[in-house]
Amino acid sequence: MAAFRIFRRLRELLDVDFTTVADGDRLSYDLGLDKFVGQPASGDVGPTGPTGPTGVAGVTGATGPTGAGATGPTGATGATGLAGATGTAGATGVTGPTGTAGVAGATGPTGAGATGPTGSTGVAGATGPAGATGAGATGPTGPSGADGAAGATGTAGATGPTGATGAGATGPTGPTGIAGVTGATGAGSTGPTGPTGTAGATGSAGATGAAGATGPTGPTGTGAGSVTKECMLPLSTTDASGNAYAAQIATANLREVVAAFTKDVVGDWWGILRIPQDYASAGKIILRIGANSTAGQVVTMLVATLVRDTAATWDAALTAETQVDTTLSTTAYRPSDVSFTLSTTPVAGKDLVVKIEHVGTAANDTLAVDTLLFQAVFQYST
């Protein structure tokens, strides 16, 4: 009762809500009411606040699209939103949060109406009967008439004398014997063959005519026979060893730059030749070599080739011919020819890749000075 007395006294001084005061309550200001109200003392449980409003119901899932066959099932209804939170003790509970929207219902499966069965093929109509063959009989073949008897063969006239073989006209032909009269066609069997007439006597041969004058000589034919030709083989570069180089010959009577090879080692010169259009056969490379030596020593040379055109790469292995040993002259700078018949097959209009090699390491190569290559030619037949 003490609390009621206190609140009655305070009511006279302050704006106090006295309607819910209980014995032992404490005074508390309620901002929402703008009044002092009774509240349970600390540690006591106040009355339960009102339940917050129910959350908004989830949106109903969209209806699945109508299938091409049977209608798909309607999507499930979304779940009911969560209930709002319980308000705080004493004061009016705050409005609970809006429930989460229900999950959209799954789209119904697309109907797959079955394809109707294919109609059966109609029965083929029966083939009509073939028309009857005409019954008209073939008429009988008439009898063949009998061959008449052959008339007697007339006597052959005498063969006229053979005309003399003149220098001009042919002698006249003897007259033909009179032909026998053709007998009448008999009506029965063939008559017997008449006897063969006696052959006339052969006339005497005429004299042989004089020989005619000789005709004029016919024109000379234009076809030419096979011709051997040569063309210079251009040399453009050496190998990377440095054992081949360009040398200048300078004597009292000769001054020239030629291809050269260092003695006792292997060195190469290279070149490319467009094979002449009139090439037919017998491809050969001839090297004209020499040296500034009078010792008459031996030099070993080798040639390797490759035939190519735009249809294949030039970066391919060459075909090497057999090495050739040549004894040089005992006269300085006097050249000697070395021939290599090619085992490759040159073709008119294609390119001939050529490697000319001095094999200074060969056992038979005894040349004590550098080898000089004066010329290199490609020889062939048209």
GIHU-V690379 format. One record per residue. N is the residue number from 1. SS is DSSP state (a for helix, b for strand, c for the rest). PHI is phi in radians with two decimals (NA if undefined). OMEGA is omega in radians with two decimals (* if undefined). Layout:
n=N ss=SS phi=PHI omega=OMEGA
n=N ss=SS phi=PHI omega=OMEGA
//
This chain:
n=1 ss=c phi=NA omega=-3.11
n=2 ss=a phi=-1.12 omega=-3.13
n=3 ss=a phi=-1.11 omega=3.13
n=4 ss=a phi=-1.09 omega=-3.14
n=5 ss=a phi=-1.15 omega=-3.14
n=6 ss=a phi=-1.13 omega=-3.09
n=7 ss=a phi=-1.18 omega=3.11
n=8 ss=a phi=-1.14 omega=3.14
n=9 ss=a phi=-1.19 omega=3.14
n=10 ss=a phi=-1.14 omega=-3.12
n=11 ss=a phi=-1.13 omega=3.13
n=12 ss=a phi=-1.34 omega=-3.11
n=13 ss=a phi=-1.77 omega=-3.01
n=14 ss=c phi=-2.18 omega=3.08
n=15 ss=c phi=-1.48 omega=-3.04
n=16 ss=b phi=-2.06 omega=3.04
n=17 ss=b phi=-1.55 omega=-3.01
n=18 ss=c phi=-1.76 omega=-2.98
n=19 ss=c phi=-1.28 omega=-3.04
n=20 ss=c phi=-2.02 omega=-3.08
n=21 ss=c phi=-1.30 omega=3.05
n=22 ss=c phi=-2.14 omega=-3.10
n=23 ss=c phi=-1.10 omega=-3.14
n=24 ss=c phi=1.56 omega=-3.13
n=25 ss=c phi=-1.24 omega=3.04
n=26 ss=b phi=-1.90 omega=-3.10
n=27 ss=b phi=-1.53 omega=-3.12
n=28 ss=b phi=-2.47 omega=-3.13
n=29 ss=b phi=-1.50 omega=3.10
n=30 ss=b phi=-1.85 omega=-3.08
n=31 ss=c phi=-1.11 omega=-3.12
n=32 ss=c phi=-1.12 omega=-3.13
n=33 ss=c phi=-1.61 omega=-3.03
n=34 ss=c phi=0.96 omega=3.13
n=35 ss=b phi=-2.52 omega=2.95
n=36 ss=b phi=-1.52 omega=-3.14
n=37 ss=b phi=-2.26 omega=3.08
n=38 ss=b phi=-1.39 omega=3.11
n=39 ss=b phi=-2.27 omega=3.09
n=40 ss=c phi=-1.04 omega=3.10
n=41 ss=c phi=-1.14 omega=-3.10
n=42 ss=c phi=-0.99 omega=3.13
n=43 ss=c phi=1.70 omega=3.12
n=44 ss=c phi=-1.48 omega=3.11
n=45 ss=c phi=-1.58 omega=3.10
n=46 ss=c phi=-1.35 omega=3.13
n=47 ss=c phi=-1.18 omega=-3.14
n=48 ss=c phi=-1.18 omega=3.10
n=49 ss=c phi=-1.18 omega=-3.13
n=50 ss=c phi=-1.19 omega=3.13
n=51 ss=c phi=-1.22 omega=3.10
n=52 ss=c phi=-1.13 omega=-3.11
n=53 ss=c phi=-1.14 omega=3.12
n=54 ss=c phi=-1.18 omega=3.14
n=55 ss=c phi=-1.10 omega=-3.13
n=56 ss=c phi=-1.13 omega=-3.14
n=57 ss=c phi=-1.16 omega=3.12
n=58 ss=c phi=-1.10 omega=-3.14
n=59 ss=c phi=-1.21 omega=3.11
n=60 ss=c phi=-1.16 omega=-3.13
n=61 ss=c phi=-1.03 omega=3.14
n=62 ss=c phi=-1.18 omega=3.12
n=63 ss=c phi=-1.24 omega=3.13
n=64 ss=c phi=-1.05 omega=-3.14
n=65 ss=c phi=-1.13 omega=-3.13
n=66 ss=c phi=-1.21 omega=3.14
n=67 ss=c phi=-1.22 omega=3.11
n=68 ss=c phi=-1.23 omega=3.09
n=69 ss=c phi=-1.98 omega=3.14
n=70 ss=c phi=-1.24 omega=3.14
n=71 ss=c phi=-1.22 omega=3.14
n=72 ss=c phi=-1.17 omega=3.14
n=73 ss=c phi=-1.16 omega=3.10
n=74 ss=c phi=-1.21 omega=-3.14
n=75 ss=c phi=-1.07 omega=-3.11
n=76 ss=c phi=-1.17 omega=3.11
n=77 ss=c phi=-1.23 omega=-3.14
n=78 ss=c phi=-1.07 omega=-3.13
n=79 ss=c phi=-1.19 omega=3.11
n=80 ss=c phi=-1.19 omega=-3.13
n=81 ss=c phi=-1.08 omega=-3.13
n=82 ss=c phi=-1.17 omega=3.10
n=83 ss=c phi=-1.25 omega=3.12
n=84 ss=c phi=-1.12 omega=-3.14
n=85 ss=c phi=-1.20 omega=3.12
n=86 ss=c phi=-1.22 omega=-3.14
n=87 ss=c phi=-1.11 omega=3.13
n=88 ss=c phi=-1.20 omega=-3.10
n=89 ss=c phi=-1.11 omega=3.06
n=90 ss=c phi=1.51 omega=-3.05
n=91 ss=c phi=-1.20 omega=3.13
n=92 ss=c phi=-1.11 omega=-3.13
n=93 ss=c phi=-1.10 omega=3.10
n=94 ss=c phi=-1.24 omega=-3.14
n=95 ss=c phi=-1.15 omega=3.12
n=96 ss=c phi=-1.09 omega=3.13
n=97 ss=c phi=-1.12 omega=3.13
n=98 ss=c phi=-1.13 omega=3.13
n=99 ss=c phi=-1.05 omega=3.12
n=100 ss=c phi=-1.14 omega=-3.12
n=101 ss=c phi=-1.15 omega=3.10
n=102 ss=c phi=-1.08 omega=3.12
n=103 ss=c phi=-1.16 omega=3.14
n=104 ss=c phi=-1.11 omega=3.13
n=105 ss=c phi=-1.09 omega=3.14
n=106 ss=c phi=-1.12 omega=3.12
n=107 ss=c phi=-1.19 omega=-3.14
n=108 ss=c phi=-1.10 omega=3.14
n=109 ss=c phi=-1.13 omega=3.12
n=110 ss=c phi=-1.22 omega=-3.14
n=111 ss=c phi=-1.14 omega=3.13
n=112 ss=c phi=-2.14 omega=-3.11
n=113 ss=c phi=-0.99 omega=-3.12
n=114 ss=c phi=-1.22 omega=3.09
n=115 ss=c phi=-1.26 omega=-3.14
n=116 ss=c phi=-1.09 omega=-3.12
n=117 ss=c phi=-1.15 omega=3.10
n=118 ss=c phi=-1.24 omega=3.13
n=119 ss=c phi=-1.10 omega=-3.13
n=120 ss=c phi=-1.26 omega=-3.14
n=121 ss=c phi=-1.27 omega=-3.13
n=122 ss=c phi=-1.12 omega=3.14
n=123 ss=c phi=-1.21 omega=-3.14
n=124 ss=c phi=-1.19 omega=3.12
n=125 ss=c phi=-1.15 omega=-3.13
n=126 ss=c phi=-1.21 omega=3.13
n=127 ss=c phi=-1.27 omega=3.14
n=128 ss=c phi=-1.16 omega=-3.12
n=129 ss=c phi=-1.19 omega=3.13
n=130 ss=c phi=-1.21 omega=3.11
n=131 ss=c phi=-1.13 omega=-3.12
n=132 ss=c phi=-1.23 omega=3.10
n=133 ss=c phi=-1.25 omega=3.13
n=134 ss=c phi=-1.03 omega=-3.03
n=135 ss=c phi=-1.71 omega=-3.11
n=136 ss=c phi=-1.17 omega=-3.10
n=137 ss=c phi=-1.39 omega=3.10
n=138 ss=c phi=-1.31 omega=3.14
n=139 ss=c phi=-1.17 omega=-3.13
n=140 ss=c phi=-1.18 omega=3.12
n=141 ss=c phi=-1.32 omega=3.13
n=142 ss=c phi=-1.19 omega=-3.13
n=143 ss=c phi=-1.20 omega=3.12
n=144 ss=c phi=-1.36 omega=3.08
n=145 ss=c phi=-1.21 omega=-3.14
n=146 ss=c phi=-1.23 omega=3.13
n=147 ss=c phi=-1.27 omega=3.07
n=148 ss=c phi=-1.27 omega=3.14
n=149 ss=c phi=-1.22 omega=-3.14
n=150 ss=c phi=-1.27 omega=3.08
n=151 ss=c phi=-1.21 omega=-3.14
n=152 ss=c phi=-1.17 omega=3.14
n=153 ss=c phi=-1.25 omega=3.14
n=154 ss=c phi=-1.18 omega=3.12
n=155 ss=c phi=-1.19 omega=-3.14
n=156 ss=c phi=-1.20 omega=3.09
n=157 ss=c phi=-1.21 omega=3.13
n=158 ss=c phi=-1.13 omega=3.13
n=159 ss=c phi=-1.23 omega=3.13
n=160 ss=c phi=-1.20 omega=3.13
n=161 ss=c phi=-1.15 omega=3.11
n=162 ss=c phi=-1.22 omega=-3.13
n=163 ss=c phi=-1.14 omega=3.11
n=164 ss=c phi=-1.15 omega=3.11
n=165 ss=c phi=-1.28 omega=-3.08
n=166 ss=c phi=-1.51 omega=3.07
n=167 ss=c phi=-1.34 omega=-3.13
n=168 ss=c phi=-2.46 omega=-2.95
n=169 ss=c phi=-1.37 omega=3.07
n=170 ss=c phi=-1.44 omega=3.13
n=171 ss=c phi=-1.08 omega=-3.09
n=172 ss=c phi=-1.22 omega=3.10
n=173 ss=c phi=-1.40 omega=3.12
n=174 ss=c phi=-1.11 omega=-3.09
n=175 ss=c phi=-1.19 omega=3.12
n=176 ss=c phi=-1.36 omega=3.13
n=177 ss=c phi=-1.09 omega=-3.11
n=178 ss=c phi=-1.21 omega=-3.14
n=179 ss=c phi=-1.27 omega=3.09
n=180 ss=c phi=-1.16 omega=-3.14
n=181 ss=c phi=-1.27 omega=3.11
n=182 ss=c phi=-1.25 omega=3.13
n=183 ss=c phi=-1.16 omega=3.11
n=184 ss=c phi=-1.18 omega=3.14
n=185 ss=c phi=-1.20 omega=3.14
n=186 ss=c phi=-1.28 omega=-3.14
n=187 ss=c phi=-1.78 omega=-3.09
n=188 ss=c phi=-2.23 omega=-3.05
n=189 ss=c phi=-1.29 omega=-3.13
n=190 ss=c phi=-1.25 omega=3.13
n=191 ss=c phi=-1.27 omega=-3.14
n=192 ss=c phi=-1.16 omega=3.14
n=193 ss=c phi=-1.24 omega=3.12
n=194 ss=c phi=-1.22 omega=-3.12
n=195 ss=c phi=-1.20 omega=-3.14
n=196 ss=c phi=-1.31 omega=-3.13
n=197 ss=c phi=-1.23 omega=-3.14
n=198 ss=c phi=-1.24 omega=3.14
n=199 ss=c phi=-1.24 omega=3.10
n=200 ss=c phi=-1.22 omega=-3.13
n=201 ss=c phi=-1.22 omega=3.13
n=202 ss=c phi=-1.30 omega=3.12
n=203 ss=c phi=-1.24 omega=-3.14
n=204 ss=c phi=-1.24 omega=-3.11
n=205 ss=c phi=-1.23 omega=3.09
n=206 ss=c phi=-1.33 omega=3.13
n=207 ss=c phi=-1.19 omega=3.13
n=208 ss=c phi=-1.23 omega=-3.14
n=209 ss=c phi=-1.24 omega=3.14
n=210 ss=c phi=-1.20 omega=-3.13
n=211 ss=c phi=-1.15 omega=3.10
n=212 ss=c phi=-1.27 omega=-3.13
n=213 ss=c phi=-1.18 omega=3.12
n=214 ss=c phi=-1.19 omega=3.13
n=215 ss=c phi=-1.22 omega=-3.13
n=216 ss=c phi=-1.18 omega=3.14
n=217 ss=c phi=-1.21 omega=3.12
n=218 ss=c phi=-1.17 omega=-3.12
n=219 ss=c phi=-1.18 omega=3.12
n=220 ss=c phi=-1.26 omega=3.13
n=221 ss=c phi=-1.13 omega=-3.10
n=222 ss=c phi=-1.68 omega=-3.09
n=223 ss=c phi=-1.18 omega=3.13
n=224 ss=c phi=-1.75 omega=3.10
n=225 ss=c phi=-1.38 omega=3.12
n=226 ss=c phi=-1.15 omega=-3.12
n=227 ss=c phi=-2.22 omega=3.07
n=228 ss=b phi=-1.54 omega=-3.13
n=229 ss=b phi=-2.25 omega=3.07
n=230 ss=b phi=-2.39 omega=3.02
n=231 ss=b phi=-2.42 omega=-3.10
n=232 ss=b phi=-1.15 omega=3.09
n=233 ss=c phi=-1.69 omega=-3.11
n=234 ss=c phi=-1.28 omega=3.07
n=235 ss=c phi=-1.89 omega=-2.99
n=236 ss=c phi=-2.04 omega=-3.07
n=237 ss=b phi=-2.77 omega=3.09
n=238 ss=b phi=-1.93 omega=3.06
n=239 ss=c phi=-1.38 omega=-3.05
n=240 ss=c phi=-1.45 omega=-3.06
n=241 ss=c phi=-1.28 omega=-3.05
n=242 ss=c phi=1.44 omega=-3.12
n=243 ss=c phi=-1.55 omega=3.03
n=244 ss=b phi=-2.24 omega=-3.04
n=245 ss=b phi=-2.77 omega=3.07
n=246 ss=b phi=-1.67 omega=-3.10
n=247 ss=b phi=-2.04 omega=3.08
n=248 ss=b phi=-1.81 omega=3.04
n=249 ss=b phi=-1.62 omega=-3.13
n=250 ss=b phi=-2.42 omega=3.08
n=251 ss=c phi=-2.11 omega=3.13
n=252 ss=c phi=-1.14 omega=-3.05
n=253 ss=c phi=-2.12 omega=-3.05
n=254 ss=c phi=-2.42 omega=3.08
n=255 ss=b phi=-2.50 omega=-3.02
n=256 ss=b phi=-2.78 omega=3.01
n=257 ss=b phi=-1.81 omega=-3.08
n=258 ss=b phi=-2.30 omega=3.02
n=259 ss=b phi=-1.31 omega=-3.09
n=260 ss=b phi=-2.41 omega=-3.14
n=261 ss=b phi=-2.29 omega=3.12
n=262 ss=c phi=-1.20 omega=-3.10
n=263 ss=c phi=-1.17 omega=2.98
n=264 ss=c phi=1.15 omega=3.10
n=265 ss=c phi=-2.35 omega=3.13
n=266 ss=b phi=-1.71 omega=3.11
n=267 ss=b phi=-2.46 omega=-3.06
n=268 ss=b phi=-2.21 omega=2.86
n=269 ss=b phi=-2.05 omega=-3.08
n=270 ss=b phi=-2.17 omega=3.07
n=271 ss=b phi=-2.79 omega=3.11
n=272 ss=b phi=-2.30 omega=-3.12
n=273 ss=b phi=-2.09 omega=2.96
n=274 ss=b phi=-1.38 omega=-3.08
n=275 ss=c phi=-1.11 omega=-3.07
n=276 ss=c phi=-1.00 omega=-3.10
n=277 ss=c phi=-1.18 omega=-3.14
n=278 ss=c phi=-1.65 omega=3.12
n=279 ss=c phi=-1.11 omega=3.09
n=280 ss=c phi=-2.19 omega=-3.06
n=281 ss=b phi=-2.91 omega=2.99
n=282 ss=b phi=1.03 omega=3.11
n=283 ss=b phi=-1.19 omega=-3.08
n=284 ss=b phi=-2.64 omega=3.04
n=285 ss=b phi=-1.98 omega=-3.14
n=286 ss=b phi=-2.06 omega=3.11
n=287 ss=b phi=-1.84 omega=3.06
n=288 ss=b phi=-1.84 omega=-3.02
n=289 ss=b phi=-2.07 omega=3.11
n=290 ss=b phi=-2.94 omega=3.14
n=291 ss=c phi=-2.85 omega=3.04
n=292 ss=c phi=-1.51 omega=-3.07
n=293 ss=c phi=-2.62 omega=3.08
n=294 ss=c phi=-2.06 omega=-3.04
n=295 ss=c phi=-1.48 omega=-3.13
n=296 ss=c phi=1.13 omega=-3.09
n=297 ss=c phi=-1.58 omega=-3.05
n=298 ss=b phi=-1.73 omega=3.04
n=299 ss=b phi=-2.16 omega=-3.11
n=300 ss=b phi=-1.88 omega=-3.12
n=301 ss=b phi=-2.15 omega=-3.14
n=302 ss=b phi=-2.57 omega=3.08
n=303 ss=b phi=-2.22 omega=3.04
n=304 ss=b phi=-2.29 omega=-3.04
n=305 ss=b phi=-2.39 omega=3.07
n=306 ss=b phi=-2.62 omega=3.11
n=307 ss=b phi=-1.76 omega=-3.08
n=308 ss=b phi=-2.55 omega=2.95
n=309 ss=c phi=-2.51 omega=-3.07
n=310 ss=c phi=-1.28 omega=-3.09
n=311 ss=c phi=-1.50 omega=-3.10
n=312 ss=c phi=-2.60 omega=-3.12
n=313 ss=c phi=-1.25 omega=3.04
n=314 ss=c phi=-1.47 omega=-3.12
n=315 ss=c phi=-1.44 omega=-3.09
n=316 ss=c phi=-2.53 omega=-3.10
n=317 ss=c phi=-1.16 omega=3.10
n=318 ss=c phi=-1.58 omega=3.08
n=319 ss=b phi=-1.71 omega=-3.08
n=320 ss=b phi=-1.59 omega=3.04
n=321 ss=c phi=-1.53 omega=3.14
n=322 ss=c phi=-1.23 omega=3.10
n=323 ss=c phi=-1.08 omega=3.13
n=324 ss=b phi=-2.18 omega=3.07
n=325 ss=b phi=-1.66 omega=-3.10
n=326 ss=b phi=-2.25 omega=3.06
n=327 ss=b phi=-1.51 omega=-3.09
n=328 ss=c phi=-1.40 omega=-3.12
n=329 ss=c phi=-1.20 omega=3.04
n=330 ss=c phi=-1.51 omega=3.06
n=331 ss=c phi=-1.85 omega=-3.10
n=332 ss=c phi=-1.06 omega=3.10
n=333 ss=c phi=1.16 omega=3.08
n=334 ss=c phi=-1.45 omega=-3.03
n=335 ss=c phi=-1.41 omega=3.01
n=336 ss=b phi=-2.28 omega=3.14
n=337 ss=b phi=-1.65 omega=3.07
n=338 ss=b phi=-2.15 omega=-3.06
n=339 ss=b phi=-1.89 omega=3.08
n=340 ss=b phi=-2.27 omega=3.03
n=341 ss=b phi=-1.36 omega=-3.00
n=342 ss=c phi=-1.34 omega=3.03
n=343 ss=c phi=-1.56 omega=2.97
n=344 ss=c phi=-1.31 omega=-3.09
n=345 ss=c phi=-1.98 omega=3.08
n=346 ss=c phi=-1.12 omega=3.12
n=347 ss=c phi=-2.30 omega=-3.12
n=348 ss=c phi=-0.95 omega=3.10
n=349 ss=c phi=1.56 omega=3.08
n=350 ss=c phi=-1.52 omega=-3.10
n=351 ss=b phi=-1.85 omega=3.12
n=352 ss=b phi=-1.94 omega=3.08
n=353 ss=b phi=-1.50 omega=-3.01
n=354 ss=b phi=-2.23 omega=2.97
n=355 ss=b phi=-2.07 omega=3.10
n=356 ss=b phi=-1.90 omega=-3.01
n=357 ss=b phi=-2.15 omega=2.96
n=358 ss=b phi=-1.68 omega=-3.10
n=359 ss=b phi=-1.67 omega=-3.08
n=360 ss=c phi=-1.21 omega=3.13
n=361 ss=c phi=-1.56 omega=-3.13
n=362 ss=c phi=-1.13 omega=-3.10
n=363 ss=c phi=-1.10 omega=-3.08
n=364 ss=c phi=-1.48 omega=-3.12
n=365 ss=c phi=-1.38 omega=-3.09
n=366 ss=c phi=-2.03 omega=-3.08
n=367 ss=c phi=-1.12 omega=-3.04
n=368 ss=c phi=-1.59 omega=3.11
n=369 ss=c phi=-2.23 omega=-3.13
n=370 ss=c phi=-1.23 omega=3.13
n=371 ss=b phi=-1.51 omega=3.13
n=372 ss=b phi=-1.96 omega=3.09
n=373 ss=b phi=-1.90 omega=-3.09
n=374 ss=b phi=-1.31 omega=-3.09
n=375 ss=b phi=-2.60 omega=2.96
n=376 ss=b phi=-2.41 omega=-3.08
n=377 ss=b phi=-2.21 omega=3.02
n=378 ss=b phi=-1.82 omega=-3.11
n=379 ss=b phi=-1.89 omega=-3.09
n=380 ss=b phi=-2.75 omega=3.07
n=381 ss=b phi=-1.99 omega=3.12
n=382 ss=c phi=-1.56 omega=*
//
